[in-house]
Amino acid sequence: MFGRTYQQKGTLILEDGAEFEGVINGDGRDGGGLIDSGVVEGEVVFTTGMTGYPQALTDPSFRGQILVSTYPLIGNYGVPLRKGGIMDADVYGIPIHFESGKIQVAGFVVSEVCEEPSHYSSGISLPLWLRDNGVPLLSGIDTRALTKRLRERGVMRGRIIVDSRLPETGKKLPSTHYPLPTHLVASVSRKEVKRYAPADGGSPRIVLIDCGAKANILRCLLSRGAEVISVPWDYDLSTLEYDGLFLSNGPGDPKSCGKTIAQLRKAFTKDKPIFGICLGVQLMALAAGADTYKLPYGHRSANQPCIETLPDGSKGRCYITSQNHGYAVRAETLPHDWEVWFTNVNDGTVEGIRSKTAPWSAVQFHPEGCPGPRDTEFLIDRFLETVRKK
């Protein structure tokens, strides 16, 4: 039913010169495949999620990255597509099983890939889906050794090379030849304003700043009766009337989003409720006057424990969260009228911040994360309750 992809040798080369040889599934000679040069480049990062690869591969926060899966077998339930590669969508046109309308990663690296999946929802195998979209899947890699290297040395730029496409002398290219996108958020943010609303019009009105918003953010807001106005990352918010502001996730360095930060500072003068997710917490912190920094290898998993700090300063519950970020907020730089809300149990990094004087808060993790866990989705309910009260 699914067929088998054409296989040939491929190599992942890291910025520090380390090489990992494996097999490339699909070379483009039968309709799909890699770019003409036979080389794809990006920042090499790893995720520990056991499931959810359709969502991860289409997550705009992974834009332009080479994603490594630490779980040894990937692809056993295929990809939920209909004939012709069509993604199922809801009544708003939002993809049901994916976080955006296309694959966002530059490449995918796994230990072992299943080419003959078995699941009622599968319409195509994972390697065929990637091949048809021009994204290389490199398998047969010791991902344990690769992950260990990334943990010890930090994330690095890298490239996947299709060995048969380049002469042997061209295999090892200078490390300076790693051109990466200069503004990742601009490349994934929507280009024009779009309104989403239930049949009754929806209330309250939430403006979603789309820095690469995952589809489930929209689903969560709409399923709770809100009207959503989704705007580009650099949109002038002064032209809109809204009840609450929502900051989305997104890829790259938050400091590259100076226009968004400037808009947030203006929004801080209105006393409207604001809530942020992932990149949103970093943007909120920068707008408040705090600083951010790049993590050694980031948090990209579905099992990060985070402890809530209650308003009286005591420790609350520990929640298991879904995350995908490479930057974090420096706690010691938060202004006196802001405080740390959530803290990562593993490394003590900031997982959430909130204002002490205004209805503004944000979390580093994904309350709406699919396939989960969604233990903290109640935070979206809490945000909308605050908006309705205001």
The 8 nearest C-alpha neighbors of each residue, nearest first, counted from 0:
[[1, 2, 115, 123, 122, 3, 124, 116],
 [0, 2, 123, 124, 115, 3, 114, 122],
 [3, 1, 0, 4, 115, 114, 124, 127],
 [4, 2, 114, 5, 1, 127, 115, 126],
 [3, 5, 25, 24, 6, 127, 2, 126],
 [4, 6, 25, 24, 3, 26, 7, 23],
 [7, 5, 24, 23, 25, 4, 22, 8],
 [6, 8, 23, 22, 9, 24, 5, 163],
 [7, 9, 22, 23, 162, 21, 161, 6],
 [8, 10, 161, 162, 22, 23, 21, 160],
 [9, 11, 20, 160, 19, 159, 21, 12],
 [10, 12, 159, 19, 18, 158, 20, 160],
 [13, 11, 18, 158, 157, 17, 10, 16],
 [14, 12, 157, 17, 16, 15, 156, 18],
 [13, 15, 156, 157, 16, 155, 174, 12],
 [14, 16, 13, 17, 155, 174, 12, 156],
 [15, 17, 13, 14, 12, 18, 174, 171],
 [18, 16, 13, 12, 15, 19, 14, 11],
 [19, 17, 12, 11, 16, 13, 20, 10],
 [20, 18, 11, 10, 140, 12, 21, 17],
 [21, 19, 10, 9, 11, 18, 140, 22],
 [20, 22, 139, 9, 140, 138, 8, 10],
 [21, 23, 8, 9, 138, 137, 7, 139],
 [24, 22, 137, 7, 9, 6, 8, 136],
 [25, 23, 6, 4, 5, 136, 126, 22],
 [24, 26, 5, 130, 4, 32, 27, 6],
 [27, 25, 32, 28, 33, 24, 5, 23],
 [32, 26, 28, 31, 29, 30, 33, 25],
 [29, 27, 26, 30, 31, 32, 25, 5],
 [30, 28, 27, 31, 26, 32, 25, 5],
 [29, 31, 27, 28, 32, 131, 130, 26],
 [32, 30, 131, 27, 130, 133, 29, 132],
 [27, 31, 33, 133, 130, 26, 25, 131],
 [32, 34, 133, 27, 26, 134, 37, 135],
 [33, 35, 36, 37, 133, 38, 32, 39],
 [34, 36, 37, 33, 38, 164, 32, 27],
 [35, 37, 38, 34, 164, 33, 165, 39],
 [36, 38, 161, 35, 164, 34, 160, 33],
 [39, 37, 160, 36, 159, 161, 158, 40],
 [38, 40, 159, 158, 105, 160, 37, 41],
 [39, 41, 158, 157, 159, 177, 38, 105],
 [42, 40, 64, 65, 156, 63, 157, 43],
 [41, 43, 156, 64, 155, 65, 157, 44],
 [42, 44, 65, 155, 156, 154, 157, 64],
 [45, 43, 66, 154, 67, 65, 42, 64],
 [46, 44, 67, 66, 68, 146, 299, 69],
 [45, 47, 299, 300, 68, 48, 69, 67],
 [46, 48, 300, 69, 68, 70, 49, 299],
 [47, 49, 300, 301, 50, 46, 70, 51],
 [50, 48, 70, 47, 51, 73, 69, 301],
 [51, 49, 48, 52, 370, 73, 53, 70],
 [50, 52, 54, 370, 53, 55, 48, 369],
 [51, 53, 55, 54, 56, 50, 73, 74],
 [54, 52, 56, 51, 55, 97, 57, 78],
 [53, 55, 97, 52, 57, 98, 51, 56],
 [56, 54, 52, 58, 57, 53, 51, 61],
 [55, 57, 53, 102, 54, 58, 52, 104],
 [58, 56, 102, 103, 54, 98, 99, 55],
 [57, 59, 55, 98, 60, 56, 61, 54],
 [60, 58, 62, 211, 61, 103, 249, 57],
 [59, 61, 250, 249, 58, 62, 211, 248],
 [62, 60, 59, 64, 104, 58, 103, 63],
 [63, 61, 103, 59, 104, 60, 64, 250],
 [62, 64, 105, 104, 41, 61, 103, 65],
 [65, 63, 41, 42, 104, 105, 61, 62],
 [64, 66, 106, 43, 105, 41, 107, 42],
 [65, 67, 107, 44, 45, 64, 43, 108],
 [68, 66, 45, 108, 44, 107, 109, 46],
 [69, 67, 46, 109, 70, 45, 47, 108],
 [68, 70, 47, 142, 71, 46, 67, 143],
 [69, 71, 68, 49, 72, 47, 48, 73],
 [70, 72, 110, 111, 69, 73, 109, 68],
 [73, 71, 111, 112, 70, 110, 74, 113],
 [74, 72, 112, 75, 113, 111, 71, 109],
 [73, 75, 113, 77, 125, 76, 112, 116],
 [74, 76, 116, 113, 77, 73, 117, 115],
 [77, 75, 116, 118, 117, 74, 121, 78],
 [78, 76, 124, 116, 121, 74, 125, 75],
 [77, 79, 121, 123, 80, 125, 124, 122],
 [80, 78, 121, 120, 122, 77, 81, 96],
 [81, 79, 122, 86, 84, 85, 78, 121],
 [80, 82, 85, 122, 84, 83, 86, 79],
 [83, 81, 84, 85, 80, 122, 123, 86],
 [82, 84, 85, 81, 80, 86, 122, 123],
 [83, 85, 82, 80, 81, 86, 122, 123],
 [86, 84, 81, 83, 80, 82, 87, 88],
 [87, 85, 80, 94, 88, 81, 84, 79],
 [86, 88, 95, 94, 85, 89, 80, 81],
 [89, 87, 94, 93, 92, 95, 86, 90],
 [88, 90, 92, 91, 93, 95, 94, 87],
 [89, 91, 92, 88, 93, 197, 94, 95],
 [92, 90, 89, 93, 195, 88, 196, 197],
 [91, 93, 88, 89, 90, 94, 87, 95],
 [92, 94, 88, 91, 89, 95, 214, 90],
 [95, 93, 88, 97, 87, 96, 86, 92],
 [94, 96, 88, 87, 97, 89, 93, 86],
 [95, 97, 94, 79, 54, 98, 87, 53],
 [98, 96, 54, 94, 99, 95, 53, 57],
 [97, 99, 214, 213, 58, 54, 57, 215],
 [100, 98, 57, 97, 101, 214, 58, 213],
 [99, 101, 94, 98, 97, 57, 102, 86],
 [100, 102, 99, 57, 103, 97, 56, 98],
 [103, 101, 57, 56, 104, 100, 132, 58],
 [102, 104, 62, 57, 59, 56, 61, 101],
 [105, 103, 63, 64, 62, 106, 61, 56],
 [104, 106, 63, 64, 65, 134, 41, 39],
 [105, 107, 65, 135, 104, 134, 136, 66],
 [106, 108, 136, 66, 65, 67, 137, 135],
 [109, 107, 67, 137, 136, 138, 66, 68],
 [110, 108, 138, 68, 111, 67, 140, 137],
 [109, 111, 140, 139, 71, 138, 142, 141],
 [112, 110, 72, 109, 138, 139, 71, 73],
 [113, 111, 73, 74, 72, 114, 138, 109],
 [112, 114, 74, 75, 115, 116, 73, 111],
 [115, 113, 124, 116, 112, 3, 126, 125],
 [114, 116, 113, 124, 1, 117, 75, 2],
 [117, 115, 75, 76, 77, 114, 113, 124],
 [116, 118, 76, 75, 115, 119, 77, 121],
 [119, 117, 76, 121, 120, 116, 77, 75],
 [118, 120, 121, 117, 122, 76, 79, 77],
 [121, 119, 79, 118, 122, 78, 80, 77],
 [122, 120, 79, 78, 77, 118, 119, 123],
 [121, 123, 80, 79, 81, 78, 120, 82],
 [124, 122, 78, 121, 1, 77, 128, 125],
 [123, 125, 77, 127, 126, 114, 78, 1],
 [124, 126, 128, 77, 74, 127, 78, 129],
 [127, 125, 129, 128, 124, 130, 24, 136],
 [128, 126, 130, 124, 129, 125, 131, 4],
 [129, 127, 125, 131, 126, 130, 124, 123],
 [130, 128, 134, 132, 126, 127, 131, 125],
 [129, 131, 32, 127, 133, 25, 132, 31],
 [132, 130, 31, 128, 129, 133, 127, 32],
 [133, 131, 129, 130, 134, 31, 128, 32],
 [132, 134, 32, 33, 130, 131, 31, 129],
 [133, 135, 129, 106, 132, 130, 33, 105],
 [136, 134, 106, 33, 137, 107, 130, 23],
 [135, 137, 107, 23, 24, 108, 106, 138],
 [136, 138, 108, 23, 22, 21, 107, 135],
 [139, 137, 109, 22, 110, 140, 21, 111],
 [138, 140, 21, 110, 111, 22, 141, 109],
 [141, 139, 110, 138, 142, 21, 109, 19],
 [142, 140, 143, 144, 110, 145, 139, 19],
 [141, 143, 145, 144, 140, 110, 146, 69],
 [144, 142, 146, 141, 145, 147, 69, 110],
 [143, 145, 147, 142, 146, 141, 148, 149],
 [144, 146, 142, 148, 143, 147, 149, 141],
 [147, 145, 149, 143, 148, 144, 142, 150],
 [146, 148, 150, 144, 145, 149, 143, 151],
 [149, 147, 145, 151, 146, 150, 152, 144],
 [148, 150, 153, 146, 154, 152, 147, 151],
 [151, 149, 147, 153, 148, 152, 296, 146],
 [150, 152, 148, 149, 153, 147, 295, 146],
 [153, 151, 149, 150, 148, 154, 295, 155],
 [154, 152, 295, 149, 296, 150, 151, 155],
 [155, 153, 296, 149, 44, 43, 295, 152],
 [156, 154, 43, 42, 14, 157, 153, 13],
 [155, 157, 42, 14, 41, 43, 13, 154],
 [158, 156, 13, 14, 12, 41, 40, 43],
 [157, 159, 40, 12, 39, 11, 160, 41],
 [158, 160, 11, 39, 10, 38, 12, 40],
 [161, 159, 38, 10, 9, 162, 37, 158],
 [160, 162, 9, 37, 164, 163, 8, 38],
 [161, 163, 9, 164, 8, 160, 165, 10],
 [162, 164, 161, 165, 8, 166, 7, 9],
 [165, 163, 162, 37, 161, 166, 36, 160],
 [164, 166, 163, 162, 169, 170, 167, 161],
 [167, 165, 169, 168, 170, 164, 163, 162],
 [166, 168, 170, 169, 165, 162, 171, 163],
 [169, 167, 166, 170, 171, 165, 172, 162],
 [170, 168, 166, 167, 171, 165, 172, 162],
 [169, 171, 167, 168, 172, 165, 166, 162],
 [172, 170, 169, 173, 168, 12, 167, 16],
 [171, 173, 170, 169, 174, 176, 175, 168],
 [174, 172, 175, 176, 171, 177, 14, 16],
 [175, 173, 176, 14, 177, 172, 15, 16],
 [174, 176, 173, 177, 178, 172, 14, 156],
 [177, 175, 174, 173, 178, 172, 40, 179],
 [176, 178, 175, 179, 174, 40, 156, 157],
 [179, 177, 176, 180, 40, 175, 41, 181],
 [178, 180, 177, 181, 41, 40, 63, 42],
 [181, 179, 182, 183, 178, 63, 186, 41],
 [180, 182, 179, 183, 255, 178, 251, 185],
 [183, 181, 185, 184, 180, 186, 255, 251],
 [182, 184, 186, 185, 251, 250, 180, 181],
 [185, 183, 186, 187, 210, 182, 250, 188],
 [184, 186, 188, 183, 187, 182, 232, 210],
 [185, 187, 183, 184, 188, 182, 62, 211],
 [188, 186, 211, 184, 185, 59, 189, 183],
 [189, 187, 210, 211, 185, 209, 231, 184],
 [188, 190, 231, 191, 209, 187, 230, 192],
 [189, 191, 231, 188, 192, 230, 232, 185],
 [192, 190, 189, 231, 230, 193, 229, 234],
 [191, 193, 230, 229, 231, 194, 228, 190],
 [194, 192, 229, 228, 191, 195, 230, 227],
 [193, 195, 228, 227, 229, 196, 192, 226],
 [196, 194, 227, 226, 228, 193, 91, 197],
 [195, 197, 226, 201, 200, 227, 198, 194],
 [198, 196, 201, 200, 199, 224, 221, 226],
 [197, 199, 200, 196, 201, 224, 195, 226],
 [198, 200, 197, 201, 196, 224, 202, 226],
 [201, 199, 197, 196, 198, 226, 202, 225],
 [202, 200, 226, 225, 224, 197, 196, 199],
 [203, 201, 225, 204, 226, 224, 200, 205],
 [202, 204, 225, 226, 242, 205, 201, 387],
 [203, 205, 226, 242, 241, 202, 227, 225],
 [206, 204, 243, 227, 244, 242, 241, 226],
 [205, 207, 228, 244, 227, 229, 245, 241],
 [208, 206, 229, 245, 209, 228, 246, 244],
 [209, 207, 246, 230, 232, 247, 229, 231],
 [210, 208, 212, 211, 231, 232, 188, 247],
 [209, 211, 188, 249, 232, 184, 212, 247],
 [212, 210, 249, 188, 187, 59, 209, 248],
 [213, 211, 247, 209, 248, 210, 214, 249],
 [212, 214, 98, 215, 216, 58, 99, 211],
 [215, 213, 98, 216, 217, 99, 212, 218],
 [214, 216, 218, 217, 213, 219, 367, 98],
 [217, 215, 219, 214, 218, 213, 367, 220],
 [216, 218, 215, 220, 219, 214, 221, 227],
 [217, 219, 215, 221, 216, 220, 222, 214],
 [220, 218, 216, 222, 217, 221, 215, 223],
 [221, 219, 217, 223, 222, 218, 225, 216],
 [220, 222, 225, 224, 223, 218, 219, 217],
 [221, 223, 219, 224, 220, 218, 225, 197],
 [224, 222, 221, 220, 225, 219, 380, 383],
 [223, 225, 221, 201, 222, 202, 197, 226],
 [226, 224, 202, 201, 203, 221, 220, 223],
 [225, 227, 201, 196, 204, 202, 195, 205],
 [228, 226, 205, 195, 206, 194, 204, 229],
 [227, 229, 194, 206, 193, 207, 205, 195],
 [228, 230, 207, 193, 192, 206, 208, 227],
 [229, 231, 192, 208, 209, 207, 234, 228],
 [232, 230, 189, 234, 209, 233, 188, 190],
 [231, 233, 210, 209, 208, 234, 259, 188],
 [232, 234, 259, 258, 231, 235, 262, 256],
 [235, 233, 231, 232, 236, 230, 259, 262],
 [236, 234, 237, 238, 233, 262, 239, 259],
 [237, 235, 238, 239, 234, 262, 266, 240],
 [236, 238, 239, 235, 240, 265, 262, 266],
 [237, 239, 236, 235, 240, 234, 241, 230],
 [240, 238, 237, 236, 241, 235, 206, 228],
 [241, 239, 238, 242, 237, 204, 236, 206],
 [240, 242, 204, 243, 205, 239, 206, 244],
 [241, 243, 204, 205, 203, 386, 271, 244],
 [244, 242, 205, 272, 241, 271, 273, 386],
 [243, 245, 273, 206, 205, 207, 272, 274],
 [244, 246, 207, 274, 275, 273, 206, 208],
 [247, 245, 275, 279, 208, 207, 276, 274],
 [248, 246, 212, 276, 279, 209, 210, 208],
 [247, 249, 278, 277, 212, 276, 279, 211],
 [248, 250, 211, 60, 210, 278, 184, 59],
 [251, 249, 60, 184, 183, 62, 61, 59],
 [252, 250, 183, 253, 184, 249, 325, 182],
 [251, 253, 254, 255, 326, 250, 256, 293],
 [254, 252, 255, 256, 282, 281, 251, 278],
 [255, 253, 256, 252, 257, 285, 282, 291],
 [254, 256, 253, 257, 252, 182, 251, 184],
 [257, 255, 254, 259, 258, 253, 260, 184],
 [256, 258, 260, 259, 255, 261, 254, 253],
 [257, 259, 261, 233, 260, 256, 262, 232],
 [260, 258, 262, 233, 256, 261, 257, 232],
 [259, 261, 263, 257, 286, 262, 258, 282],
 [262, 260, 258, 264, 259, 263, 257, 265],
 [263, 261, 259, 265, 260, 264, 266, 258],
 [264, 262, 266, 260, 265, 261, 286, 267],
 [263, 265, 267, 261, 266, 262, 286, 260],
 [264, 266, 262, 263, 267, 268, 261, 269],
 [267, 265, 263, 268, 264, 269, 262, 271],
 [266, 268, 264, 265, 269, 270, 263, 271],
 [267, 269, 266, 265, 270, 264, 271, 263],
 [270, 268, 271, 266, 267, 265, 272, 264],
 [269, 271, 268, 267, 357, 272, 358, 266],
 [270, 272, 269, 243, 273, 242, 358, 244],
 [273, 271, 358, 243, 359, 386, 244, 270],
 [274, 272, 244, 359, 245, 243, 271, 360],
 [273, 275, 245, 360, 361, 359, 246, 244],
 [276, 274, 361, 246, 279, 280, 245, 247],
 [275, 277, 279, 362, 247, 248, 363, 361],
 [278, 276, 363, 248, 279, 364, 280, 362],
 [279, 277, 248, 281, 280, 249, 276, 282],
 [278, 280, 275, 276, 246, 282, 277, 281],
 [281, 279, 361, 283, 275, 282, 278, 362],
 [280, 282, 284, 278, 279, 283, 328, 285],
 [283, 281, 279, 285, 284, 280, 260, 253],
 [282, 284, 286, 280, 281, 285, 279, 287],
 [285, 283, 287, 281, 289, 282, 286, 280],
 [284, 286, 289, 288, 282, 287, 283, 290],
 [285, 287, 283, 260, 288, 284, 264, 282],
 [288, 286, 284, 285, 289, 283, 334, 264],
 [287, 289, 285, 286, 284, 334, 290, 333],
 [290, 288, 333, 332, 285, 284, 287, 334],
 [289, 291, 329, 285, 332, 328, 284, 288],
 [292, 290, 328, 327, 329, 281, 326, 289],
 [293, 291, 326, 327, 294, 328, 329, 290],
 [292, 294, 326, 325, 327, 295, 291, 297],
 [293, 295, 297, 326, 325, 296, 292, 327],
 [296, 294, 153, 297, 154, 293, 150, 152],
 [295, 297, 153, 154, 294, 150, 149, 325],
 [298, 296, 325, 294, 324, 295, 299, 326],
 [297, 299, 324, 323, 322, 300, 325, 296],
 [300, 298, 323, 46, 322, 297, 324, 45],
 [299, 301, 47, 48, 46, 322, 302, 321],
 [300, 302, 321, 48, 320, 322, 303, 372],
 [301, 303, 320, 319, 300, 321, 304, 372],
 [302, 304, 320, 319, 301, 321, 305, 300],
 [305, 303, 319, 318, 344, 343, 320, 317],
 [306, 304, 343, 318, 317, 342, 344, 341],
 [307, 305, 317, 342, 341, 316, 318, 315],
 [308, 306, 341, 315, 316, 340, 314, 309],
 [307, 309, 314, 340, 315, 313, 312, 341],
 [308, 310, 312, 313, 311, 315, 314, 307],
 [311, 309, 312, 308, 313, 340, 355, 314],
 [312, 310, 309, 313, 308, 314, 315, 340],
 [313, 311, 309, 310, 308, 314, 315, 340],
 [314, 312, 309, 311, 308, 315, 310, 307],
 [315, 313, 308, 309, 307, 312, 316, 306],
 [314, 316, 307, 308, 309, 306, 313, 317],
 [317, 315, 306, 307, 318, 314, 305, 308],
 [316, 318, 306, 305, 304, 307, 315, 319],
 [319, 317, 305, 304, 320, 306, 316, 374],
 [320, 318, 304, 303, 302, 305, 374, 372],
 [319, 321, 303, 302, 372, 301, 318, 304],
 [320, 322, 301, 365, 368, 364, 300, 302],
 [323, 321, 364, 299, 300, 365, 298, 301],
 [322, 324, 299, 298, 300, 60, 325, 321],
 [325, 323, 298, 297, 326, 299, 322, 277],
 [324, 326, 297, 294, 293, 298, 296, 327],
 [327, 325, 293, 294, 292, 324, 291, 297],
 [326, 328, 291, 292, 293, 281, 329, 349],
 [329, 327, 291, 349, 281, 330, 290, 292],
 [328, 330, 291, 290, 331, 332, 327, 292],
 [331, 329, 332, 333, 328, 349, 339, 348],
 [330, 332, 329, 333, 289, 334, 290, 328],
 [333, 331, 289, 330, 329, 290, 334, 288],
 [332, 334, 289, 331, 330, 337, 335, 338],
 [335, 333, 337, 336, 332, 289, 288, 287],
 [336, 334, 337, 333, 338, 355, 332, 354],
 [335, 337, 355, 334, 354, 356, 338, 333],
 [336, 338, 354, 355, 335, 334, 353, 333],
 [339, 337, 353, 352, 340, 354, 333, 336],
 [338, 340, 352, 351, 341, 353, 349, 330],
 [339, 341, 352, 351, 308, 307, 353, 338],
 [342, 340, 307, 351, 350, 306, 308, 339],
 [341, 343, 349, 350, 306, 305, 347, 348],
 [344, 342, 305, 347, 348, 345, 346, 350],
 [345, 343, 305, 304, 347, 346, 342, 306],
 [346, 344, 343, 347, 304, 303, 348, 305],
 [345, 347, 348, 344, 343, 342, 349, 304],
 [346, 348, 343, 344, 342, 345, 349, 350],
 [349, 347, 343, 346, 342, 350, 327, 328],
 [348, 350, 342, 351, 328, 341, 343, 330],
 [351, 349, 363, 341, 342, 362, 343, 348],
 [350, 352, 362, 341, 340, 361, 363, 349],
 [351, 353, 339, 340, 361, 338, 360, 362],
 [354, 352, 360, 338, 337, 359, 340, 361],
 [353, 355, 337, 356, 359, 357, 336, 360],
 [356, 354, 336, 337, 357, 353, 338, 358],
 [355, 357, 354, 336, 358, 337, 359, 353],
 [356, 358, 354, 359, 355, 270, 272, 271],
 [359, 357, 272, 273, 360, 354, 271, 270],
 [358, 360, 273, 354, 357, 272, 353, 274],
 [361, 359, 353, 274, 352, 354, 273, 275],
 [360, 362, 275, 280, 274, 351, 352, 276],
 [363, 361, 351, 276, 364, 350, 280, 277],
 [362, 364, 277, 350, 351, 276, 280, 365],
 [363, 365, 322, 362, 277, 321, 320, 366],
 [366, 364, 368, 367, 321, 322, 276, 277],
 [367, 365, 376, 375, 373, 368, 364, 374],
 [368, 366, 365, 376, 373, 215, 216, 369],
 [369, 367, 365, 371, 366, 321, 373, 370],
 [370, 368, 371, 367, 54, 51, 372, 215],
 [369, 371, 51, 368, 372, 50, 54, 373],
 [372, 370, 369, 373, 368, 321, 301, 367],
 [371, 373, 374, 320, 321, 301, 368, 370],
 [372, 374, 371, 376, 375, 366, 367, 368],
 [373, 375, 372, 376, 318, 319, 366, 320],
 [376, 374, 366, 377, 373, 378, 318, 320],
 [377, 375, 366, 378, 373, 367, 379, 374],
 [376, 378, 380, 375, 379, 381, 374, 366],
 [379, 377, 381, 376, 380, 375, 382, 366],
 [378, 380, 382, 377, 381, 376, 383, 366],
 [381, 379, 377, 383, 378, 382, 384, 376],
 [380, 382, 378, 384, 379, 383, 377, 385],
 [381, 383, 379, 385, 384, 380, 378, 386],
 [382, 384, 386, 380, 385, 381, 387, 379],
 [385, 383, 381, 387, 382, 386, 380, 388],
 [384, 386, 382, 388, 383, 387, 381, 389],
 [385, 387, 383, 389, 384, 388, 272, 243],
 [388, 386, 384, 389, 385, 383, 203, 242],
 [387, 389, 385, 386, 384, 383, 272, 382],
 [388, 386, 387, 385, 271, 272, 242, 384]]
